[in-house]
Amino acid sequence: MSWFKRSKEGITTSTKEKKETPEGLWQKCSNCKTIFAADDLARNAYVCDRCNHHERIGSAEYFQILFDEGKFKELNKDVKSGDPLKFKDTKKYTDRVKATQKKSGLTDAIRTAKGKLDGEDIVIAAMDFSFIGGSMGSVMGEKIARAIDEAIKSKCPFMIISKSGGARMMEAGLSLMQMAKVSGKLGQLSEAKLPYISFLTDPTTGGVTASFAMLGDLNIAEPDALIAFAGPRVVRETIGRDLPDGFQKSEFVLEHGFLDYIVERTELKETLALSLKLFKS
């Protein structure tokens, strides 16, 4: 059986010489499972061009999409959570925060930044779901409050990109106080006659939805985003009946008057630029 004998030497590749495909080179759509080159998906604002599914992204990606040339100045980036209640469940709150900071590279569940959008100054606060579910704690309230102060000082629009599971239980009542704190600061923004854009993404739930996420001069959302106070499962179990199709999705919320419009992420910057020009006119 000479068919399978090598006729030449030196044509084998050792295991050490084999080249592995670098991690992160490809990315799969979480909806239709189509595989894309990661760079191609990023160029399309992380939206699948097959099924139009909007992948969940964080503050870094939103800042890159919205700020001109991806340039911005981050505000108050060193503000970190304390542990006033000495909270402990399966692990200490301080240990949970430190582990999440190490894993995510973030200091908390929100980043705030100032830059230009279509040549005009804007301050944007963007939540990161990867940090304890984008939960609202004292740091989130404080950073939003300071960002609003910066917008008032600079006489420019302010925007919050919400992506949150709700209040951070490890801070209990201190977390819930941020609803009133941020709402009060938004009142100051309104008195300064500066626009507030609330952009709701998947998911926006709990205390964030129950307060500042619904207080925008414009309330807008991404397609198919879950927008709710309590999740569909909790509502279903509470009322004991099946829910309408698409219940609590952004299209359903728009139909019932809680949103001004839904915008594709690929058209977000252009649409925002036009909306902000209308506020100035």
Buried (B, 14 or more C-beta within 10 A) or exposed (E): EEEEEEEEEEEEEEEEEEEEEEEEEBBEBEBEEBEBEBEEBBEEBBBBEEEBBBBBBBBBBBBBBBBBEEEBEEBBBEBEBEBEEEBEEEEBBBEBBEEBBEEBEBBBBBBBBBBBBBEBBBBBBBBBBBBBBBBBBBBBBBBBBBBBBBBBEBEBBBBBBBBBBBBBBBBEEBBBBBBEBBEEBBEBBEEEEBBBBBBBBBBBBBBBBBBBBBBBBBBBBBBBBBBBBBBEEEBBEEEEEEEEEEBBBBBBBBEEEBBBEBBBBBEBBEBBBEBBEEEEE
